[in-house]
Amino acid sequence: MLPTERKTLRWLNCGQGTEIDVIAVSEVLLFQSRDKYTTVVTADKERYVRTPLKSLVNELDPNEFWQVHRSAIIRVAAIERVTRDEIGRLQVKLRGSNERVSVSAAFAGLFRQM
């Protein structure tokens, strides 16, 4: 590994009751911070990890995942639509999910290129 390369997260161990699911990061649509946990959303399930978003954002490939809010990281390839409300706030609709994620003003610049 070259000094400028960074190792990115490939798998997550997610708890669900008394079981642990191993989920490929490539399946994840959304990471959302909720209370003491981070919710991991895929097309067909939601699981939880105790890893905070601040740590996750440093382990994810920045070309594949964007932090769009202090409480949300989304997979770029999962973006179906970006809408703007009447006062200019952005919301992202994710493909394969009913999730709509608010984009904070601090991260809205990510969508200027789209």
Order of alpha helices (4+ residues) and beta strands (2+ residues): beta-beta-beta-beta-beta-alpha-beta-beta-beta-beta-beta
